[in-house]
Amino acid sequence: MNTLNYKALFVRTGLLVFIRAIGIYLLMTIPALGVPVMYLISGSYVISFGWIAAAIFLLVLLFLQRIQTAGPVKTVLLYAAVPAAVAVAFQMMEVLGVEHNIWQSGLFLIFPGAAVVSGWLSLVISKRSIKKLFGPVNSGYYTTTGNQDIFSDNTPVNNAS
């Protein structure tokens, strides 16, 4: 995969995870339709402040993509980034003056919990794309130029001992 395709996959995967998480969140909070105003406010907050969580998630994804560590460690760190990103976005509601004492809102704390679960579900659905991002970047140089890949094991074996 060349570098431009890799960058496009990176942005596409990050945005798909975010958009899918919003959809899952809106489906998970349908029981809040018992009070339609609460559902509409919750949905508008997710759309408005979810971009903060998406930006944090993309930064963590970029960082994890660049570090040299095992795939399972990256996956665990990516799943841990979801609650952190949601918490920062939730706190931004108070910082920007939309809500007051946001962390003492009682039962309404279930909404950021639903956002975390929807983010995790979206990551599970996007597992294959994320594994492609964490895999080695193959530029395709050796296959397009006809040169033999120096890292492949295509060397003849001499069994005459």
C-alpha contacts under 8 A as a table, 3 or more apart, distances in Angstrom:
res1	aa1	res2	aa2	distance
1	M	5	N	6.23
1	M	6	Y	6.34
1	M	137	V	6.64
1	M	138	N	5.27
1	M	139	S	5.15
1	M	140	G	6.13
2	N	5	N	5.46
2	N	6	Y	6.19
2	N	137	V	7.77
2	N	138	N	6.90
2	N	139	S	4.65
2	N	140	G	6.70
3	T	6	Y	4.95
3	T	7	K	6.19
3	T	137	V	7.94
3	T	139	S	6.90
4	L	7	K	5.18
4	L	8	A	6.19
5	N	8	A	5.01
5	N	9	L	6.07
6	Y	9	L	5.03
6	Y	10	F	6.16
6	Y	133	L	7.58
6	Y	137	V	7.75
7	K	10	F	4.93
7	K	11	V	6.31
8	A	11	V	5.30
8	A	12	R	5.91
9	L	12	R	5.01
9	L	13	T	5.81
9	L	129	S	7.87
9	L	133	L	7.55
10	F	13	T	5.31
10	F	14	G	6.23
10	F	133	L	6.65
11	V	14	G	5.20
11	V	15	L	6.15
12	R	15	L	5.28
12	R	16	L	5.98
13	T	16	L	5.12
13	T	17	V	6.08
13	T	126	S	7.52
13	T	129	S	6.52
13	T	130	I	7.19
14	G	17	V	5.26
14	G	18	F	6.33
14	G	54	A	7.72
14	G	57	F	7.78
14	G	58	L	6.08
14	G	61	L	7.95
15	L	18	F	5.03
15	L	19	I	6.05
15	L	54	A	7.78
16	L	19	I	5.16
16	L	20	R	5.79
17	V	20	R	5.26
17	V	21	A	6.00
17	V	119	G	7.41
17	V	122	S	5.48
17	V	123	L	6.31
17	V	126	S	6.76
18	F	21	A	5.08
18	F	22	I	6.37
18	F	54	A	6.08
18	F	119	G	7.42
18	F	122	S	7.66
19	I	22	I	5.16
19	I	23	G	6.40
20	R	23	G	5.09
20	R	24	I	6.16
20	R	122	S	5.89
21	A	24	I	5.06
21	A	25	Y	5.98
21	A	115	A	7.49
21	A	118	S	5.07
21	A	119	G	4.98
21	A	121	L	7.35
21	A	122	S	5.29
22	I	25	Y	5.00
22	I	26	L	6.17
22	I	46	V	7.11
22	I	47	I	7.42
22	I	115	A	7.89
22	I	118	S	7.39
23	G	26	L	5.16
23	G	27	L	6.28
24	I	27	L	5.06
24	I	28	M	6.03
24	I	118	S	5.44
24	I	121	L	7.92
24	I	122	S	7.66
25	Y	28	M	5.01
25	Y	29	T	6.15
25	Y	114	A	6.34
25	Y	115	A	5.81
25	Y	118	S	5.37
26	L	29	T	5.32
26	L	30	I	6.43
26	L	43	G	6.67
27	L	30	I	5.41
28	M	31	P	7.50
28	M	114	A	6.99
28	M	118	S	7.83
29	T	32	A	5.52
29	T	33	L	7.72
29	T	39	Y	7.16
29	T	111	F	7.80
29	T	114	A	7.52
30	I	33	L	5.47
30	I	39	Y	7.33
31	P	34	G	6.21
32	A	35	V	5.77
32	A	36	P	6.77
32	A	38	M	6.60
32	A	39	Y	5.35
33	L	36	P	4.52
33	L	37	V	7.84
33	L	38	M	7.39
33	L	39	Y	5.61
35	V	38	M	5.54
35	V	39	Y	6.70
36	P	39	Y	5.08
36	P	40	L	6.24
37	V	40	L	5.15
37	V	41	I	6.11
38	M	41	I	5.13
38	M	42	S	5.97
39	Y	42	S	5.10
39	Y	43	G	6.05
40	L	43	G	5.07
40	L	44	S	6.06
41	I	44	S	5.12
41	I	45	Y	6.11
42	S	45	Y	5.15
42	S	46	V	6.22
42	S	111	F	7.60
43	G	46	V	5.11
43	G	47	I	6.23
44	S	47	I	5.15
44	S	48	S	5.93
45	Y	48	S	4.98
45	Y	49	F	5.65
45	Y	50	G	7.37
46	V	49	F	5.46
46	V	50	G	4.92
47	I	50	G	5.36
47	I	51	W	7.10
48	S	51	W	6.61
49	F	52	I	5.57
49	F	53	A	7.17
49	F	89	A	5.73
49	F	90	F	7.47
49	F	92	M	7.53
49	F	93	M	7.40
50	G	53	A	5.10
50	G	54	A	6.12
50	G	86	V	7.68
50	G	89	A	6.49
51	W	54	A	4.79
51	W	55	A	6.04
52	I	55	A	5.19
52	I	56	I	6.34
52	I	85	A	7.52
52	I	88	V	7.67
52	I	89	A	5.51
53	A	56	I	5.15
53	A	57	F	6.02
53	A	82	V	7.87
53	A	85	A	4.51
53	A	86	V	5.49
53	A	88	V	6.94
53	A	89	A	5.41
54	A	57	F	4.96
54	A	58	L	6.07
54	A	85	A	7.42
55	A	58	L	5.11
55	A	59	L	6.23
56	I	59	L	5.11
56	I	60	V	6.23
56	I	85	A	5.73
57	F	60	V	5.12
57	F	61	L	6.04
57	F	78	L	8.00
57	F	81	A	6.48
57	F	82	V	6.79
57	F	85	A	6.30
58	L	61	L	4.89
58	L	62	L	6.04
59	L	62	L	5.05
59	L	63	F	6.14
60	V	63	F	4.99
60	V	64	L	6.02
60	V	78	L	7.14
60	V	81	A	6.95
61	L	64	L	5.12
61	L	65	Q	5.99
61	L	78	L	6.85
62	L	65	Q	5.09
62	L	66	R	6.41
63	F	66	R	5.32
63	F	67	I	6.45
64	L	67	I	5.40
64	L	74	K	6.02
64	L	77	L	7.96
64	L	78	L	7.70
64	L	134	F	7.90
65	Q	133	L	6.73
65	Q	134	F	5.61
69	T	73	V	6.82
69	T	74	K	7.03
70	A	73	V	5.49
70	A	74	K	6.56
71	G	74	K	5.11
71	G	75	T	6.20
71	G	131	K	7.91
71	G	134	F	6.72
72	P	75	T	4.95
72	P	76	V	6.20
73	V	76	V	5.20
73	V	77	L	6.20
74	K	77	L	5.11
74	K	78	L	6.04
74	K	134	F	7.94
75	T	78	L	4.99
75	T	79	Y	6.24
76	V	79	Y	5.17
76	V	80	A	6.16
77	L	80	A	4.93
77	L	81	A	6.14
78	L	81	A	5.05
78	L	82	V	6.90
79	Y	82	V	5.58
79	Y	83	P	7.83
79	Y	120	W	6.58
79	Y	123	L	7.74
80	A	83	P	6.15
80	A	84	A	6.86
81	A	84	A	5.11
81	A	85	A	5.98
82	V	85	A	5.22
82	V	86	V	6.17
82	V	116	V	6.14
82	V	119	G	6.32
82	V	120	W	7.09
83	P	86	V	5.04
83	P	87	A	5.98
83	P	116	V	5.49
84	A	87	A	5.10
84	A	88	V	6.26
85	A	88	V	5.20
85	A	89	A	6.22
86	V	89	A	5.09
86	V	90	F	5.98
86	V	112	P	6.65
86	V	115	A	6.97
86	V	116	V	6.57
87	A	90	F	4.99
87	A	91	Q	6.05
87	A	112	P	7.46
88	V	91	Q	5.06
88	V	92	M	6.18
89	A	92	M	5.04
89	A	93	M	6.91
90	F	93	M	5.54
90	F	94	E	7.54
90	F	102	I	7.65
90	F	112	P	7.13
91	Q	94	E	5.45
91	Q	95	V	6.39
91	Q	102	I	7.04
91	Q	103	W	7.96
92	M	95	V	4.74
92	M	96	L	5.83
93	M	96	L	5.46
93	M	97	G	6.25
93	M	98	V	5.18
93	M	99	E	5.79
93	M	102	I	7.43
94	E	97	G	5.03
94	E	98	V	5.83
94	E	99	E	5.02
94	E	100	H	5.59
94	E	101	N	6.73
94	E	102	I	6.00
95	V	98	V	7.74
97	G	100	H	6.82
99	E	102	I	6.01
101	N	104	Q	5.62
101	N	105	S	6.98
102	I	105	S	5.58
103	W	106	G	7.76
103	W	109	L	7.27
105	S	108	F	5.58
105	S	109	L	6.30
106	G	109	L	5.95
107	L	110	I	6.06
108	F	111	F	5.87
109	L	112	P	5.86
109	L	113	G	6.73
110	I	113	G	4.96
110	I	114	A	6.17
111	F	114	A	5.00
111	F	115	A	6.26
112	P	115	A	4.78
112	P	116	V	6.23
113	G	116	V	5.14
113	G	117	V	6.32
114	A	117	V	5.10
114	A	118	S	6.04
115	A	118	S	5.09
115	A	119	G	6.11
116	V	119	G	5.06
116	V	120	W	6.25
117	V	120	W	5.08
117	V	121	L	6.15
118	S	121	L	5.03
118	S	122	S	6.08
119	G	122	S	5.06
119	G	123	L	6.26
120	W	123	L	5.04
120	W	124	V	6.28
121	L	124	V	5.04
121	L	125	I	6.28
122	S	125	I	5.11
122	S	126	S	6.23
123	L	126	S	5.00
123	L	127	K	6.01
124	V	127	K	5.17
125	I	128	R	7.95
126	S	129	S	5.54
126	S	130	I	6.28
127	K	130	I	5.21
127	K	131	K	6.18
128	R	131	K	5.16
128	R	132	K	6.42
129	S	132	K	5.10
129	S	133	L	6.44
130	I	133	L	4.98
130	I	134	F	6.31
131	K	134	F	5.09
131	K	135	G	6.05
132	K	135	G	5.13
133	L	136	P	7.92
138	N	141	Y	8.00
140	G	143	T	5.43
140	G	144	T	6.21
141	Y	144	T	5.42
141	Y	145	T	6.12
142	Y	145	T	5.47
142	Y	146	G	5.89
142	Y	147	N	5.01
142	Y	148	Q	6.07
142	Y	149	D	5.73
143	T	146	G	5.55
143	T	147	N	6.87
143	T	148	Q	7.81
144	T	147	N	7.97
148	Q	152	S	7.93
149	D	152	S	5.49
158	N	161	S	7.81
